[in-house]
């Protein structure tokens, strides 16, 4: 019975992730971009919810998510307000309420991306350092993709539209730190769910690089 519940939670979660992303893609392509993009925080909340659901709400699995959330929020607050790490940029209005210029959901995004990249990379290698390097590289690759559409969706924008190299270097550094600590304190996870979430994220933004 317990194994059946886990199976159902996983596959219902995967269905929900793809349902929200595909619905968003179709809605935007049909001309309802403003409305669907304003629901981005809802989409991130659904992704976080299914992670919590599949992980069965266990503190030893979930508390490590606070690590990338905190790292991401602190780095972004310093970045937005003082120009540290990432360059000169500001957040738009489509990622929800802000704290010191940074949307709360950016911290949640850091937590989700760390969860996904960590659970993918440690399927490749069990070495903590190497796995964290691979995971950080995954996060940087995803950032390269999302940077192409972030201004269009009013997520964030760099001054004069120029993204400095240090943005990607900082993403890698903080991604490595977040993954190293996350994996150190959370040795288990669900690679199937993580892969589906990251694929859904990637497909969504990749579509709008071309359309």
ABEGO torsion letter per residue (X at the ends): XAAAAAAAAAAAAAAAAAAAAAAAAAAAAAGAAAAAAAAAAAAAAAAAAAAAAAAGGBAAAAAAAAAAAAAAAAAAAAAAAAGBGAEBBBBBAAAEBBBGGBBAAAAAAAAAAAAAAAAAAAAABABAAAAAAAAAAAAAAAAAAAAAAAAAAGABBBBGGBBBAAAAAAAAAAAAAAAAAAAAABABEBAAAAAAAAAAAAAAAAAAAAX
